[in-house]
Amino acid sequence: MTRAVVAFLAAVEAVITAAIGIGVALAPLTLVWAVQYHMATSWAVFWRASVDAWLLGLGVDAHVDLDRVTALGLGLPGAVPSFTVTIAGLGVALFTVFMGARIGRRAAETPYVLTGAISAVATFTVTALVVGLTAQAQVFGPVVGQVAPVAGATFAVGTLLGIGLDWAADRDHVPPVLAHAFGPETRMVIAASLRAATGAVALLVAASAVFVAVLLFAHFGRAVALYEALQTGYLGGVTLTLAQLAFLPNAVLWAMSWLIGPGFALGGGAAVAPGSALTSSLPGVPLLAIVPAHSPAAAFVAVAIPVLAGVASGFLTHRVLRKGTPPLDTPLDLVLVGAGTAVLGGAMLALLAWWSGGTLAPGALAHLGPSAWKTGVFGGLELGVGMAIGLAVGHWRSQAHDWAPLRAPSADEPKKEPASAR
């Protein structure tokens, strides 16, 4: 495969990724335009709405300038000054990162990994900028200066992740820069800390997703009642559901912060955390039906979940360290891996918390999401404690196995005869 072919295929996949991201919102909105509005209005309005939703999902801020009538119709104060929407629907961003990682892994399998990565990121960035310019409107529009750097950075994160995963799969391949900067044991400690932190955070996110699913099931009747109260119709209901699916990863990360302890904010003085109670009513969004009005103080027992995630990751990491070349099982090695896991895990949690929050509208929908530094600090400490327990249990278990052959047989155990006596 030549360099030009690699660059071309990477660029085509980048365009397809952008098209799918826009099409997820454009398809139902086009049905609304055709069925509900009988094609009487301009289709360009729905195109701009789809592009706006896609760019918001990538993390691009949007500028909003509402007139008095529109603000009142949306339930906002009549005299609303211009404001900026800063919250991203992470469903779009996660899909983009996933597709970028897929392209990165494919490029890494060729001799022209840098060419493929640059072609994909540049094409996606240019595509986002072009469609972003078509979505400008007086009332609502993306901040043009952010389109290229933010959308390109989101896609680049996925591309670099894919390349890194391909390199990590080949244990014998070490980039020359890392080989010269760090020794073998240092690289093993860093790699073990990174794997352990990633695994612990992944376990915690999975537990948060299960927690959200249980809450959705428990409050399904309340969510249906909110759907009926909105009276959106079938097409409007489908569009609203897709919009909430885009924000479902945000809800999972907010639940993760709740499990860690700091909780999250829902604007207007509404703070959701273990042991807290809502001081204001929430908007009638069906997804918010899972938010409890009051959490008992006993809910702080939920912090055991991050600790257990650290324990599981620590125990599995110790098994990997024992099988390494050379094996890392000294107390100093385990302390370094545990500390590195706490720091890296806390940084990942802080980044996820920061990524999931923002502002949607003034008033009740301002300051949404968890505190990044609180989530990172408390989450890192809890994962670190669990990691220390998991590593200690694994170390003691391995020491017990090492001493087992030297144990004297008990009186009830038959003595083995030497082979020469048989």
C-alpha positions as CSV (number, residue, x, y, z in Angstrom):
1,M,0.0,0.0,0.0
2,T,1.5,3.3,-1.1
3,R,1.7,6.5,0.9
4,A,-1.0,8.2,-1.3
5,V,-3.5,5.3,-0.9
6,V,-3.0,5.4,2.9
7,A,-3.7,9.2,3.0
8,F,-6.7,8.9,0.7
9,L,-8.4,6.1,2.6
10,A,-7.8,7.9,5.9
11,A,-9.3,11.1,4.5
12,V,-12.4,9.2,3.2
13,E,-13.0,7.6,6.6
14,A,-12.7,11.0,8.3
15,V,-15.4,12.4,5.9
16,I,-17.6,9.4,6.6
17,T,-17.2,9.9,10.3
18,A,-18.4,13.5,10.0
19,A,-21.3,12.5,7.7
20,I,-22.5,9.9,10.2
21,G,-22.3,12.3,13.1
22,I,-24.4,14.9,11.3
23,G,-26.7,12.4,9.8
24,V,-27.8,11.0,13.1
25,A,-29.5,14.3,13.9
26,L,-30.3,15.3,10.3
27,A,-32.4,12.1,9.5
28,P,-35.1,12.6,12.1
29,L,-35.2,16.4,11.7
30,T,-35.7,15.9,7.9
31,L,-38.6,13.6,8.7
32,V,-40.1,16.3,11.0
33,W,-39.6,18.8,8.1
34,A,-41.4,16.5,5.6
35,V,-44.2,15.1,7.8
36,Q,-45.0,17.7,10.3
37,Y,-44.1,20.9,8.4
38,H,-45.1,19.5,4.9
39,M,-41.9,21.0,3.5
40,A,-43.3,24.4,3.8
41,T,-40.3,25.8,5.7
42,S,-36.7,26.0,4.6
43,W,-34.8,22.8,5.0
44,A,-31.7,24.8,5.7
45,V,-33.1,25.5,9.2
46,F,-32.9,21.8,10.0
47,W,-29.5,21.4,8.4
48,R,-28.2,24.2,10.7
49,A,-29.8,22.5,13.7
50,S,-28.1,19.2,12.8
51,V,-24.7,20.8,12.4
52,D,-25.1,22.8,15.6
53,A,-25.9,19.6,17.5
54,W,-22.9,17.8,16.0
55,L,-20.5,20.6,16.8
56,L,-21.9,20.9,20.3
57,G,-21.3,17.2,20.8
58,L,-17.7,17.7,19.7
59,G,-17.2,20.4,22.4
60,V,-17.6,23.5,20.3
61,D,-19.4,26.3,22.1
62,A,-22.5,27.9,20.6
63,H,-23.5,31.6,20.9
64,V,-27.2,32.2,21.6
65,D,-29.0,35.5,21.1
66,L,-32.8,35.1,21.8
67,D,-35.5,37.7,21.4
68,R,-38.1,38.3,24.1
69,V,-40.8,36.2,22.5
70,T,-38.6,33.2,21.8
71,A,-37.1,33.3,25.4
72,L,-40.6,33.3,26.9
73,G,-41.6,30.4,24.7
74,L,-38.7,28.4,26.0
75,G,-39.5,29.1,29.6
76,L,-36.7,31.5,30.1
77,P,-36.9,35.1,31.5
78,G,-38.1,37.6,29.0
79,A,-35.0,39.7,28.9
80,V,-32.3,37.1,28.4
81,P,-28.9,38.6,27.4
82,S,-26.7,36.7,24.9
83,F,-25.2,33.6,26.4
84,T,-22.9,30.8,25.4
85,V,-23.8,27.0,25.5
86,T,-20.7,25.2,26.7
87,I,-21.9,21.7,27.5
88,A,-21.1,18.9,25.0
89,G,-23.3,15.9,24.3
90,L,-20.6,13.3,24.8
91,G,-22.4,10.7,22.8
92,V,-21.2,12.5,19.6
93,A,-17.7,13.0,21.0
94,L,-17.4,9.3,22.0
95,F,-18.4,8.1,18.6
96,T,-15.9,10.5,17.0
97,V,-13.1,9.3,19.3
98,F,-14.0,5.7,18.5
99,M,-13.9,6.3,14.8
100,G,-10.7,8.2,15.1
101,A,-9.1,5.3,17.1
102,R,-10.3,2.9,14.3
103,I,-8.6,5.0,11.7
104,G,-5.4,5.4,13.9
105,R,-5.1,1.6,14.3
106,R,-5.5,1.1,10.6
107,A,-2.8,3.7,9.9
108,A,-0.5,2.1,12.5
109,E,-0.6,-1.2,10.6
110,T,1.0,0.5,7.6
111,P,4.5,1.9,7.2
112,Y,3.0,5.4,6.8
113,V,1.3,5.9,10.1
114,L,2.1,9.6,10.4
115,T,0.8,10.2,6.8
116,G,-2.5,8.5,7.6
117,A,-3.0,10.3,10.9
118,I,-2.2,13.7,9.5
119,S,-4.5,13.2,6.5
120,A,-7.4,12.0,8.6
121,V,-7.2,14.8,11.2
122,A,-6.7,17.5,8.6
123,T,-9.6,16.3,6.5
124,F,-11.9,16.0,9.5
125,T,-10.9,19.5,10.7
126,V,-11.5,21.1,7.3
127,T,-14.9,19.3,7.0
128,A,-16.0,20.6,10.4
129,L,-14.9,24.1,9.5
130,V,-16.8,24.1,6.2
131,V,-20.0,22.7,7.6
132,G,-19.7,25.0,10.7
133,L,-19.6,28.1,8.4
134,T,-22.9,26.9,6.9
135,A,-24.6,26.7,10.3
136,Q,-24.2,30.4,11.2
137,A,-27.5,32.1,12.2
138,Q,-28.4,35.2,14.1
139,V,-30.2,33.4,16.9
140,F,-27.9,30.3,17.4
141,G,-24.6,29.4,15.9
142,P,-21.3,27.8,16.7
143,V,-18.3,29.9,17.8
144,V,-16.4,29.9,14.5
145,G,-13.0,30.3,16.1
146,Q,-13.4,27.1,18.1
147,V,-14.7,24.8,15.3
148,A,-11.3,23.9,13.7
149,P,-9.2,23.5,16.9
150,V,-11.8,21.8,19.1
151,A,-13.3,19.5,16.5
152,G,-9.8,18.6,15.2
153,A,-8.5,18.0,18.7
154,T,-11.4,15.7,19.5
155,F,-10.8,13.6,16.4
156,A,-7.0,13.7,17.0
157,V,-7.4,12.3,20.5
158,G,-9.1,9.2,19.0
159,T,-6.5,8.9,16.3
160,L,-3.6,9.0,18.7
161,L,-5.4,6.6,21.0
162,G,-5.7,4.1,18.1
163,I,-2.0,4.4,17.3
164,G,-1.1,4.0,21.0
165,L,-3.3,0.9,21.3
166,D,-1.7,-0.7,18.2
167,W,1.8,0.0,19.7
168,A,0.7,-1.3,23.1
169,A,-0.5,-4.6,21.5
170,D,3.0,-5.2,20.3
171,R,5.0,-5.6,23.5
172,D,8.3,-5.8,21.7
173,H,7.8,-2.5,19.9
174,V,9.1,0.5,22.0
175,P,9.3,3.9,20.4
176,P,12.9,5.1,20.3
177,V,12.1,8.2,22.2
178,L,10.8,6.3,25.1
179,A,13.6,3.7,24.9
180,H,16.3,6.5,25.3
181,A,14.4,8.4,28.0
182,F,13.5,5.6,30.3
183,G,15.0,2.3,31.3
184,P,13.2,-1.1,31.1
185,E,12.0,-1.1,34.7
186,T,10.9,2.5,34.6
187,R,8.9,1.8,31.5
188,M,7.3,-1.2,33.1
189,V,6.3,0.8,36.1
190,I,4.8,3.6,34.0
191,A,3.0,1.1,31.7
192,A,1.6,-0.8,34.7
193,S,0.4,2.4,36.3
194,L,-1.3,3.5,33.1
195,R,-2.9,0.1,32.5
196,A,-4.1,-0.1,36.1
197,A,-5.5,3.5,36.1
198,T,-7.3,2.9,32.8
199,G,-8.7,-0.4,34.0
200,A,-9.9,1.1,37.3
201,V,-11.5,4.1,35.6
202,A,-13.1,1.8,33.1
203,L,-14.6,-0.4,35.8
204,L,-15.9,2.7,37.6
205,V,-17.5,4.0,34.5
206,A,-19.1,0.6,33.8
207,A,-20.5,0.5,37.4
208,S,-21.8,4.0,36.9
209,A,-23.5,3.0,33.6
210,V,-25.2,0.1,35.4
211,F,-26.2,2.5,38.2
212,V,-27.9,4.8,35.6
213,A,-29.6,1.9,33.9
214,V,-31.1,0.7,37.3
215,L,-32.3,4.3,38.0
216,L,-33.9,4.5,34.5
217,F,-35.7,1.2,35.2
218,A,-36.8,2.3,38.6
219,H,-38.1,5.7,37.5
220,F,-39.4,4.6,34.1
221,G,-43.0,5.6,34.9
222,R,-41.9,9.1,35.9
223,A,-40.0,9.5,32.7
224,V,-43.0,8.4,30.6
225,A,-45.2,10.9,32.5
226,L,-42.7,13.7,31.5
227,Y,-42.8,12.6,27.9
228,E,-46.6,12.8,27.9
229,A,-46.6,16.2,29.6
230,L,-44.3,17.7,26.9
231,Q,-46.7,16.5,24.1
232,T,-44.0,16.4,21.5
233,G,-45.8,13.9,19.2
234,Y,-44.1,10.8,17.7
235,L,-41.5,12.6,15.6
236,G,-40.8,15.1,18.3
237,G,-40.5,12.3,20.8
238,V,-37.9,10.5,18.6
239,T,-35.9,13.7,18.2
240,L,-36.0,14.4,21.9
241,T,-34.9,10.8,22.6
242,L,-31.9,11.1,20.3
243,A,-30.9,14.3,22.0
244,Q,-31.1,12.6,25.4
245,L,-29.1,9.7,24.1
246,A,-26.4,12.2,23.1
247,F,-26.3,13.3,26.7
248,L,-26.5,9.8,28.2
249,P,-22.7,9.5,28.6
250,N,-22.8,12.9,30.5
251,A,-25.4,11.3,32.9
252,V,-23.1,8.3,33.4
253,L,-20.1,10.5,34.3
254,W,-22.3,12.6,36.6
255,A,-23.4,9.4,38.3
256,M,-19.7,8.4,38.6
257,S,-19.0,11.7,40.4
258,W,-22.0,10.9,42.7
259,L,-20.5,7.5,43.5
260,I,-17.1,9.1,44.2
261,G,-18.8,11.5,46.7
262,P,-18.6,15.1,45.4
263,G,-21.8,14.8,43.3
264,F,-22.7,17.2,40.6
265,A,-24.6,20.5,40.1
266,L,-27.8,21.0,38.1
267,G,-27.8,24.8,38.2
268,G,-30.0,27.1,40.2
269,G,-28.7,25.8,43.5
270,A,-29.6,22.2,42.7
271,A,-26.8,20.1,44.0
272,V,-27.0,16.3,43.8
273,A,-24.7,14.3,46.1
274,P,-25.0,11.6,48.7
275,G,-26.8,13.0,51.7
276,S,-28.1,16.1,49.9
277,A,-31.6,17.3,48.9
278,L,-32.7,19.3,45.9
279,T,-33.5,22.9,46.8
280,S,-35.2,23.8,43.5
281,S,-37.3,22.1,40.9
282,L,-35.7,20.5,37.8
283,P,-36.7,21.1,34.2
284,G,-39.2,18.6,32.8
285,V,-36.6,16.6,30.8
286,P,-37.4,12.9,30.9
287,L,-33.7,12.0,31.5
288,L,-33.7,14.0,34.7
289,A,-36.4,11.7,36.1
290,I,-33.6,9.5,37.5
291,V,-32.3,12.4,39.8
292,P,-33.5,11.7,43.3
293,A,-35.1,14.6,45.3
294,H,-33.3,13.4,48.4
295,S,-30.4,11.1,49.1
296,P,-30.0,9.7,52.6
297,A,-26.7,10.1,54.5
298,A,-26.2,6.3,54.3
299,A,-25.7,6.8,50.5
300,F,-22.1,7.6,51.2
301,V,-21.5,3.9,51.3
302,A,-21.5,4.2,47.5
303,V,-17.8,5.3,47.8
304,A,-17.0,1.6,48.3
305,I,-17.6,1.1,44.5
306,P,-14.6,3.2,43.5
307,V,-12.5,1.5,46.1
308,L,-13.6,-2.0,44.9
309,A,-12.7,-0.9,41.3
310,G,-9.3,-0.1,42.5
311,V,-9.0,-3.4,44.4
312,A,-9.9,-5.4,41.3
313,S,-7.5,-3.4,39.1
314,G,-4.7,-3.8,41.7
315,F,-5.2,-7.5,42.0
316,L,-5.1,-8.1,38.2
317,T,-2.2,-5.7,37.8
318,H,-0.1,-7.6,40.3
319,R,-0.6,-10.8,38.3
320,V,0.7,-9.0,35.2
321,L,3.7,-7.6,37.2
322,R,4.6,-11.1,38.4
323,K,4.7,-12.4,34.8
324,G,6.8,-9.5,33.5
325,T,10.5,-9.7,32.5
326,P,11.9,-8.9,34.9
327,P,9.1,-9.5,37.4
328,L,8.1,-6.5,39.5
329,D,7.1,-7.6,43.0
330,T,9.2,-5.7,45.5
331,P,7.5,-3.4,48.0
332,L,9.1,-0.3,46.3
333,D,7.8,-1.4,42.8
334,L,4.3,-1.9,44.2
335,V,4.3,1.5,46.0
336,L,5.4,3.2,42.8
337,V,2.7,1.5,40.7
338,G,0.0,2.3,43.4
339,A,1.0,5.9,43.6
340,G,1.2,6.2,39.8
341,T,-2.2,4.7,39.5
342,A,-3.7,7.1,42.0
343,V,-2.3,10.1,40.2
344,L,-3.1,9.0,36.6
345,G,-6.6,7.7,37.7
346,G,-7.4,11.0,39.4
347,A,-6.2,12.9,36.3
348,M,-8.5,10.8,34.1
349,L,-11.5,11.3,36.4
350,A,-10.9,15.0,36.5
351,L,-10.7,15.2,32.7
352,L,-13.9,13.2,32.3
353,A,-15.7,15.3,34.9
354,W,-14.6,18.5,33.2
355,W,-15.5,17.2,29.8
356,S,-19.1,16.3,30.9
357,G,-20.1,19.6,32.4
358,G,-20.9,23.1,31.2
359,T,-23.7,25.5,30.6
360,L,-26.9,24.8,28.6
361,A,-29.0,27.9,29.4
362,P,-29.3,30.7,32.0
363,G,-31.1,29.9,35.2
364,A,-32.0,26.3,36.0
365,L,-29.7,24.9,33.3
366,A,-26.5,26.8,34.2
367,H,-23.5,25.2,35.8
368,L,-24.3,21.6,35.0
369,G,-22.0,18.8,35.9
370,P,-19.5,17.8,38.6
371,S,-16.5,19.7,39.9
372,A,-13.4,18.5,38.0
373,W,-10.9,19.0,40.8
374,K,-13.1,17.4,43.5
375,T,-13.8,14.4,41.4
376,G,-10.2,14.0,40.5
377,V,-8.8,14.4,44.0
378,F,-11.4,12.2,45.8
379,G,-11.6,9.7,43.0
380,G,-7.8,9.4,42.8
381,L,-7.6,8.8,46.6
382,E,-10.3,6.2,46.5
383,L,-8.8,4.4,43.6
384,G,-5.4,4.6,45.2
385,V,-6.7,3.0,48.4
386,G,-8.3,0.2,46.5
387,M,-5.2,-0.2,44.4
388,A,-3.0,-0.6,47.5
389,I,-5.4,-3.2,48.9
390,G,-5.4,-5.1,45.6
391,L,-1.6,-5.1,45.2
392,A,-1.1,-6.1,48.8
393,V,-3.5,-9.0,48.5
394,G,-1.8,-10.1,45.3
395,H,1.6,-9.9,46.9
396,W,0.6,-11.8,50.0
397,R,-1.0,-14.5,47.8
398,S,2.1,-14.9,45.7
399,Q,4.3,-15.1,48.8
400,A,2.1,-17.8,50.2
401,H,2.3,-19.8,46.9
402,D,6.1,-19.4,46.9
403,W,6.4,-20.9,50.5
404,A,3.9,-23.7,49.9
405,P,6.5,-26.3,48.6
406,L,8.6,-25.7,51.7
407,R,5.8,-26.4,54.1
408,A,6.3,-29.6,56.2
409,P,3.5,-32.2,55.5
410,S,1.0,-32.8,58.3
411,A,0.5,-36.1,60.0
412,D,-2.6,-36.8,57.9
413,E,-0.8,-36.3,54.6
414,P,0.8,-39.4,53.1
415,K,4.6,-39.1,52.6
416,K,5.8,-39.4,49.1
417,E,8.4,-42.1,48.5
418,P,11.5,-41.2,46.5
419,A,11.6,-42.4,42.9
420,S,14.6,-44.7,43.7
421,A,12.6,-46.7,46.2
422,R,9.9,-47.7,43.7
